[in-house]
Amino acid sequence: MERFLIFGHRGSPRRAPENTIRSFEEALRAGADGIETDLRLLSDRVAVLYHDDDVGEREIETLSSADVSAHGMSVARLRDLAPLARRAMLVLEVKRSGWEDVLIEEVGKWPNIVIASFDHSIIAELSKRKLGIQLGLTTNGTILDLAAYAKRLGASWCYPAYRYVDAELVRSLHDARIRVVPWTPNRPREWERLRAVGCDGVITDVPDEAVRWRDSQPSVSATL
């Protein structure tokens, strides 16, 4: 039996600032199995944990580390996550492709990671390199024959928007040996529905609540 997995969306953003070490620690302290975070590459080739496209009026990727500091921001670097990779699973969502070499240099030897993206070109590129890193597709909306598409790109995880998940989708992905962990349901009735249709877990803004909910439920055998 495998338990229903709980991942903290950018850590535990309702208890600490998102995409910070403090937020990740909050999620893990609550009993989450891992965390999901967002990756960007600054203009000086420093990989950071940041979700939005912009800082003020400028695109985040056009700024250097010094520029970010000048805006009064404290942004965690990707390398700061290394100790957590030995403690829990990390879902690293790369916001844009084009920096595969830097990414591989940073995390290529880390355990317990999945590299995921809405930009599926980076997943295809990493798959071609046969690095032995787990890969995932993040999706929003409906993709025709998602299972075949994900398998062709080399993904072993799928992170769909939870509203688009049903039993047929989960079954087709499981038949392709792909785990299904939707984002971001935040209510017990949503977790219950997703567990009932066979999902392997969820990414949620409230990992502490989700862990308490999961621990109150009867054990469920994973369908994969």
N, C-alpha and C positions, 0 to 999 in steps of 0.2 A: 504494500500500500504506500502510495505517495501522498503527502498532504497537499492541500490546496495552497499554492504559493502566494505570498503577499509581498509586493514590492512597493516601496515608498516613492511616490512621484516627486522627483527633485528632493527626495528626502522625506521630511515630515513638515511640509510648508505651512501648516496651520499652527505649528509649535515653535518654529524657528525659520529664519530667512531661507528661502529656497536655494538649492544648489550650493549650500555651504557645508563644511565639515560638521558643524554643529547640527544642522538639519539631518544629515545622514546618520550621525550618532543617535539622534532622537529616534529615528526610524528603527535602527538596529536594537536600541535599548528596549523598544516596545515589543521586540520579537519578530520584526519583519525578516523575511528570508534574504532580502537584498534591496537595492535601491536603483532607481532610474535617474539619469542626469543628462544634461545637454552639453554638447561639445562645440566650441568655436575655435577658430585659429586667428590670432591677432596678426597684425602686419609685420611684427618682428618674429614671427614663427613660434610664438608661445601659445600653447593650447590651454584654453580656459573653460570653465564650467559656466555657461551663460546661455539663456534661452532666447531672449529677444533679438530682433534684427538690428536694433539701433541703440545707441547711447546718446540721448539728447537728439540732435539733428543729424548725427553721423552714423553710418553703418559700423557695427562693431568690428567687422573684419578690416576696416580701414584704419583702425586705431592701434597704436603700440601699447605695450605695458605701461609706459610712462604716461601716455595719453589717458589711459583708463584711470590711473592714479590721480591725474590732474583733475579728473571729473569727480574726485572724492569717493571713488568706488573701491571697494575691496572685493576682488574677484578671485575665487579659488582657482588654482592651476590644476590641470589634469594630473600632474605628477603627485599632487597632494593626496590623491585617491589610492595610491599604491598600497599603503598599509591595510586599507579596507578590503582590497581584493583577496587578502588572505583570510578574511573573516566572513565574507558574504558574497553573493552573486551581484555583479554590477552590470546593469544594462546601460551601455554608453551610446546615447543617441547623437549621431553626428549630424549637425544641421545642414552642412553643405559638403559636397565632394570636392576633390582637387588637392587634398593634403594627405593622401594615403601614406606616403613615405614617412611623414612626421608622426602620424598616428601609429604606424607599425613600430617605429623606433620607441615611442613612448610606452605602448601597452602590449607589444607583441609577445612578451614573455610573462605577462600577468596571468594568474589562474583565475577561474571563476568569472569570466567576462563574456558578454555578448555585445558585439558591435551591431547597432541597428541604425536605420535612417529612413526618413520619408523620401530621401534622394536615393532611389534604388540603384543608380549608376555606381555609387561607391560600394554597395554590397556586391554587385556584379564584378567590379574590379578586384575587390578583396578575395572573392571566391576564386577567380582565375589564378591568384597567386598561391593558392593551396597552403595557407599558413597554419592550418589547424585551429583557427580561432572560430568560435561559434558566431554565426551571423543571423540577423533578424530583420524582417521587413516591418516597418511601421506604416500603417495605412489609415486613411480616413475616407469613408465611402465604400463603394462596391467595386471590386475588380473581378472581371469575368474569369472564372476558373482560377481563383487565387492560389489554390493548392499547387496546380501545375506550374503556374508562374513563379511561385516562391521556390519550388523545388528546382526549377530551371536556373534560378539565380544563385542557388546554393545555400538558401536559408534553412535553418533548423528551428527557428522561432518565428512566430508571427504576432505582432502587436497591433491588432485592429482597434478602431474606435468602438467602444462597447455597444453602442446603439445598433451597430450593423452586424452583431454576432448572433447567430442562431445555431440550432443543433446541426443543420445540414452543413454549414460552413465548418464547424468544429470537426465533424465527422470526416469531411473531405481532407482537411489539413492533417488530422491524425492518421488517416490512411496513407498520407505522404510522409509520415514520420516527422511531422512538424508540430511543435508545441504551441499552444494558443493562450496568450496572456493579454486580455484587452485593457485599454486605458479609457478614461479614468472614472470608473464607477465609484461613488462615494457613499452609497446607501446600502443597508443590509438587504433590502429587497432586490437590488441590482446584483449584489454578490451572490445571493441565493439563486437567482435565475441563471447567472453565468456558470455557477458550479453545476446546476442541474442539467445544462446542455453540454457539459463535459469539458469546460475550460480548465486549463491547468493552474490558473491563478489569475490575479489581477494586479494592475498598477493603480494605486490610489493615493489621493491627497491626505487620507486619514489612516495611515498604516496601523496606528495604535488601536483605533476602533475596529479595523478589519481583523486584526490579530485576535482581539477579544471575541469578536463574532465567530471567527473560525474555530477558536478553542472551545466554544460553547456548542459546536455542531458535532454530530456523529462523524466518525472517520469516513472518508470517501476514497475509493480506489481510483487512481488516475486511469483514463481510458487509453493512454498511449503505451 
